Amino acid sequence: MRIHALSLAPLPAALKERLERLGELRYYDAAMGDPDTAEKAREAEVLLISPRGGVGIVEALESCRLISVQGTGVDAFNLEAARQKGIAVTNVPEFCTNAVAEQAFALLLAAAKRIEDGRPTLRQGRWKTALAYPTLGLAGATLGLFGYGRIGKRIAEIGRAFGMKIIACVRDPSRRRDVETADFDGLLARSDFMILAAPATEETVGCFNREAFKRMKPTAVAVNISRGSLVDEAALLEALDAGELAAAATDVFRLEPPEPDDPLLRHPRLVVSPHVAWGTADALERLLEESVVNVEAFLAGTPRNLVLGGSPS
């Protein structure tokens, strides 16, 4: 069994040894944007790989039986091509629910409280009055959630602890009894703060475009901890420049990593972080462990965490 692991996070020695017991392991400390990724994966019968290494990878695989995705989202992979090739795909659900929810609020607070403005204001001697600059409060404000899965629910719990009113836009409102739901237009119009926590699907990609931002409150703050593809980034910058949003924050980008001169990285009212929401130490440990357990289970004939069917022959 040829097992290829292209891991963006270094795989501990103990996990490498477990894979070596299952077959011939070819291990690579992967890098984003590596032009040789497809070639390194081509001959794998079992492939461990991060979602950010998955773009275009399925088409390159010649004899693969399983892709063990080191992550929850699989939108980077061509699942239809995998189905046609008979490749099973597994993921690691729930490994970073708390971590991502915490980062969502870290970004929301940084934007609402203008944390990044503090240092230059002080260093440049611009604090001359009682209030250097106004900030936004959370208590009593409406927090809109675009998506209400595991992460969305945890965000809602944190929001309630801040005294916020929670509304959510979900695919099937009839199945949600624990939160007030709103349609997309209602979510845009009512939210003082918006957190994007939905997966990238045909229905969600590009939802936050110029028209959507125009329907939001000009005092609102938008935070994306989901996928960069949900947002028209040029439209976001236009909305900020036009005063149609008070501020925004994002942990994700359409192109990852973004170019160093990307205007998103320079806008004074946009807080950014490099897709680190999931990356607490405990979440990383669970991710790497579970991606290997998925391989072990599949080869033992008891597949788990299947996103796309397939079973060992």
C-alpha positions as semicolon CSV with decimal commas, in nm:
position;residue;x (nm);y (nm);z (nm)
1;M;0,000;0,000;0,000
2;R;0,152;0,328;-0,111
3;I;0,066;0,596;0,143
4;H;0,162;0,954;0,061
5;A;0,128;1,222;0,329
6;L;0,157;1,584;0,219
7;S;0,108;1,756;0,552
8;L;0,113;2,134;0,591
9;A;0,151;2,077;0,966
10;P;0,447;1,849;1,055
11;L;0,326;1,498;1,132
12;P;0,462;1,370;1,466
13;A;0,695;1,070;1,454
14;A;0,444;0,847;1,633
15;L;0,182;0,908;1,364
16;K;0,434;0,846;1,086
17;E;0,519;0,513;1,247
18;R;0,153;0,414;1,251
19;L;0,125;0,488;0,880
20;E;0,445;0,294;0,811
21;R;0,283;-0,013;0,966
22;L;0,012;0,009;0,703
23;G;0,230;0,037;0,395
24;E;0,508;0,222;0,217
25;L;0,500;0,578;0,345
26;R;0,624;0,873;0,144
27;Y;0,607;1,173;0,370
28;Y;0,641;1,537;0,266
29;D;0,638;1,851;0,478
30;A;0,409;2,033;0,239
31;A;0,408;2,401;0,150
32;M;0,120;2,607;0,014
33;G;0,158;2,673;-0,356
34;D;0,412;2,393;-0,409
35;P;0,409;2,334;-0,789
36;D;0,513;1,970;-0,732
37;T;0,215;1,880;-0,513
38;A;0,035;1,685;-0,786
39;E;0,347;1,491;-0,879
40;K;0,413;1,400;-0,516
41;A;0,058;1,270;-0,481
42;R;0,019;1,103;-0,821
43;E;0,106;0,741;-0,732
44;A;-0,060;0,735;-0,391
45;E;-0,309;0,463;-0,308
46;V;-0,385;0,646;0,016
47;L;-0,333;1,022;0,033
48;L;-0,327;1,241;0,343
49;I;-0,349;1,604;0,245
50;S;-0,469;1,942;0,367
51;P;-0,768;2,106;0,194
52;R;-0,536;2,388;0,086
53;G;-0,329;2,136;-0,107
54;G;-0,634;1,978;-0,264
55;V;-0,710;2,211;-0,554
56;G;-0,680;2,009;-0,874
57;I;-0,528;1,711;-0,693
58;V;-0,798;1,452;-0,772
59;E;-0,740;1,475;-1,146
60;A;-0,372;1,389;-1,095
61;L;-0,431;1,072;-0,893
62;E;-0,372;0,748;-1,082
63;S;-0,452;0,464;-0,841
64;C;-0,588;0,625;-0,528
65;R;-0,843;0,452;-0,305
66;L;-0,868;0,703;-0,023
67;I;-0,808;1,073;0,035
68;S;-0,788;1,145;0,406
69;V;-0,847;1,519;0,427
70;Q;-0,671;1,697;0,711
71;G;-0,961;1,929;0,775
72;T;-1,339;1,958;0,784
73;G;-1,412;2,135;0,457
74;V;-1,370;1,945;0,131
75;D;-1,478;2,218;-0,111
76;A;-1,125;2,235;-0,256
77;F;-1,157;1,879;-0,388
78;N;-1,337;1,775;-0,705
79;L;-1,571;1,525;-0,541
80;E;-1,743;1,434;-0,867
81;A;-1,408;1,338;-1,019
82;A;-1,328;1,141;-0,704
83;R;-1,662;0,958;-0,729
84;Q;-1,597;0,869;-1,092
85;K;-1,254;0,733;-0,998
86;G;-1,394;0,535;-0,706
87;I;-1,194;0,731;-0,449
88;A;-1,331;0,749;-0,097
89;V;-1,290;1,081;0,085
90;T;-1,284;1,128;0,463
91;N;-1,258;1,440;0,673
92;V;-1,215;1,540;1,037
93;P;-1,536;1,699;1,167
94;E;-1,561;1,896;1,491
95;F;-1,189;1,916;1,564
96;C;-1,180;2,296;1,587
97;T;-1,530;2,412;1,682
98;N;-1,421;2,605;1,990
99;A;-1,106;2,738;1,825
100;V;-1,290;2,888;1,526
101;A;-1,568;3,033;1,740
102;E;-1,308;3,199;1,963
103;Q;-1,127;3,346;1,662
104;A;-1,457;3,476;1,526
105;F;-1,501;3,681;1,840
106;A;-1,137;3,782;1,853
107;L;-1,179;3,933;1,506
108;L;-1,520;4,080;1,585
109;L;-1,388;4,249;1,898
110;A;-1,074;4,370;1,722
111;A;-1,288;4,536;1,456
112;A;-1,557;4,669;1,690
113;K;-1,309;4,806;1,943
114;R;-1,061;4,926;1,677
115;I;-0,776;4,746;1,851
116;E;-0,533;4,797;1,563
117;D;-0,584;5,175;1,580
118;G;-0,453;5,197;1,934
119;R;-0,080;5,166;1,873
120;P;-0,047;5,420;1,587
121;T;-0,275;5,663;1,769
122;L;-0,048;5,654;2,073
123;R;0,281;5,640;1,886
124;Q;0,187;5,938;1,667
125;G;0,063;6,148;1,959
126;R;-0,293;6,173;1,823
127;W;-0,466;6,120;2,160
128;K;-0,556;6,479;2,245
129;T;-0,915;6,455;2,373
130;A;-1,105;6,246;2,626
131;L;-1,194;5,990;2,361
132;A;-0,926;5,907;2,105
133;Y;-1,183;5,739;1,880
134;P;-1,532;5,587;1,919
135;T;-1,588;5,211;1,934
136;L;-1,885;4,978;1,904
137;G;-2,055;4,791;2,190
138;L;-2,183;4,434;2,177
139;A;-2,440;4,421;2,458
140;G;-2,790;4,456;2,318
141;A;-2,670;4,440;1,956
142;T;-2,800;4,187;1,705
143;L;-2,552;3,923;1,593
144;G;-2,645;3,767;1,260
145;L;-2,507;3,423;1,177
146;F;-2,483;3,314;0,816
147;G;-2,479;2,941;0,886
148;Y;-2,572;2,763;1,206
149;G;-2,381;2,437;1,223
150;R;-2,157;2,329;1,510
151;I;-1,941;2,641;1,486
152;G;-2,239;2,871;1,442
153;K;-2,404;2,729;1,754
154;R;-2,089;2,782;1,958
155;I;-2,062;3,139;1,829
156;A;-2,423;3,195;1,934
157;E;-2,344;3,075;2,287
158;I;-2,055;3,319;2,314
159;G;-2,266;3,600;2,169
160;R;-2,539;3,544;2,426
161;A;-2,277;3,569;2,702
162;F;-2,201;3,919;2,569
163;G;-2,571;4,005;2,592
164;M;-2,628;3,995;2,216
165;K;-2,950;3,904;2,038
166;I;-2,888;3,614;1,797
167;I;-3,050;3,556;1,459
168;A;-2,943;3,301;1,200
169;C;-2,989;3,238;0,830
170;V;-3,012;2,863;0,776
171;R;-3,102;2,628;0,493
172;D;-3,407;2,476;0,669
173;P;-3,557;2,707;0,934
174;S;-3,817;2,445;1,034
175;R;-3,542;2,233;1,189
176;R;-3,406;2,515;1,409
177;R;-3,595;2,563;1,734
178;D;-3,308;2,698;1,943
179;V;-3,247;3,022;1,753
180;E;-3,451;3,291;1,579
181;T;-3,415;3,251;1,204
182;A;-3,425;3,508;0,927
183;D;-3,406;3,492;0,551
184;F;-3,096;3,633;0,383
185;D;-3,244;3,978;0,324
186;G;-3,366;3,994;0,684
187;L;-3,027;3,887;0,813
188;L;-2,854;4,162;0,616
189;A;-3,098;4,431;0,722
190;R;-3,115;4,346;1,093
191;S;-2,758;4,250;1,186
192;D;-2,538;4,491;1,379
193;F;-2,263;4,231;1,357
194;M;-2,246;3,952;1,100
195;I;-2,037;3,635;1,122
196;L;-2,007;3,409;0,819
197;A;-1,997;3,049;0,939
198;A;-2,139;2,855;0,643
199;P;-1,956;2,609;0,418
200;A;-1,875;2,693;0,058
201;T;-2,150;2,548;-0,160
202;E;-2,318;2,639;-0,488
203;E;-2,574;2,835;-0,284
204;T;-2,329;3,025;-0,061
205;V;-2,034;3,110;-0,287
206;G;-2,041;3,478;-0,376
207;C;-2,344;3,555;-0,158
208;F;-2,176;3,857;-0,004
209;N;-2,154;4,077;-0,309
210;R;-2,204;4,447;-0,375
211;E;-2,582;4,431;-0,345
212;A;-2,564;4,235;-0,021
213;F;-2,332;4,486;0,141
214;K;-2,559;4,772;0,033
215;R;-2,846;4,608;0,224
216;M;-2,648;4,595;0,549
217;K;-2,647;4,871;0,810
218;P;-2,370;5,126;0,752
219;T;-2,280;5,078;1,121
220;A;-2,246;4,699;1,083
221;V;-1,935;4,485;1,114
222;A;-1,889;4,172;0,899
223;V;-1,657;3,885;0,999
224;N;-1,565;3,587;0,780
225;I;-1,423;3,273;0,941
226;S;-1,569;3,034;0,684
227;R;-1,433;3,043;0,330
228;G;-1,302;3,334;0,125
229;S;-1,519;3,232;-0,170
230;L;-1,836;3,342;0,011
231;V;-1,729;3,706;-0,028
232;D;-1,670;3,922;-0,332
233;E;-1,353;4,080;-0,197
234;A;-1,358;4,377;-0,434
235;A;-1,716;4,447;-0,330
236;L;-1,615;4,432;0,036
237;L;-1,346;4,694;-0,018
238;E;-1,591;4,912;-0,211
239;A;-1,846;4,886;0,072
240;L;-1,586;4,989;0,330
241;D;-1,469;5,281;0,118
242;A;-1,827;5,394;0,054
243;G;-1,918;5,387;0,424
244;E;-2,167;5,105;0,373
245;L;-1,996;4,902;0,647
246;A;-1,832;5,029;0,964
247;A;-1,562;4,762;0,959
248;A;-1,487;4,405;0,863
249;A;-1,253;4,121;0,952
250;T;-1,148;3,801;0,780
251;D;-0,941;3,494;0,853
252;V;-0,990;3,353;0,503
253;F;-0,923;3,464;0,145
254;R;-1,022;3,355;-0,204
255;L;-0,654;3,305;-0,284
256;E;-0,451;3,157;0,000
257;P;-0,206;3,287;0,078
258;P;-0,303;3,627;-0,066
259;E;-0,042;3,827;-0,250
260;P;0,158;4,054;-0,017
261;D;0,029;4,362;-0,203
262;D;-0,337;4,252;-0,183
263;P;-0,543;4,563;-0,097
264;L;-0,731;4,359;0,165
265;L;-0,413;4,357;0,372
266;R;-0,382;4,736;0,369
267;H;-0,734;4,861;0,434
268;P;-0,749;5,050;0,766
269;R;-1,094;4,919;0,859
270;L;-1,033;4,554;0,774
271;V;-0,876;4,326;1,035
272;V;-0,702;4,021;0,888
273;S;-0,544;3,698;1,009
274;P;-0,383;3,420;0,798
275;H;-0,640;3,138;0,824
276;V;-0,536;3,051;1,178
277;A;-0,881;3,024;1,338
278;W;-0,857;2,646;1,362
279;G;-0,499;2,639;1,485
280;T;-0,499;2,597;1,862
281;A;-0,257;2,332;1,990
282;D;-0,531;2,094;2,100
283;A;-0,722;2,131;1,771
284;L;-0,409;2,065;1,567
285;E;-0,335;1,752;1,769
286;R;-0,689;1,622;1,712
287;L;-0,672;1,701;1,341
288;L;-0,351;1,507;1,277
289;E;-0,453;1,216;1,498
290;E;-0,798;1,178;1,344
291;S;-0,672;1,201;0,985
292;V;-0,447;0,901;1,056
293;V;-0,723;0,714;1,239
294;N;-0,939;0,761;0,930
295;V;-0,673;0,583;0,722
296;E;-0,640;0,300;0,974
297;A;-1,017;0,251;0,988
298;F;-1,057;0,253;0,611
299;L;-0,786;-0,006;0,554
300;A;-0,931;-0,220;0,835
301;G;-1,262;-0,230;0,648
302;T;-1,447;-0,003;0,891
303;P;-1,441;0,338;0,723
304;R;-1,539;0,641;0,930
305;N;-1,600;1,010;0,865
306;L;-1,683;0,939;0,502
307;V;-1,771;1,245;0,295
308;L;-1,772;1,042;-0,024
309;G;-1,847;0,673;-0,029
310;G;-1,617;0,394;-0,120
311;S;-1,493;0,102;0,077
312;P;-1,177;-0,105;0,079
313;S;-1,182;-0,401;-0,157
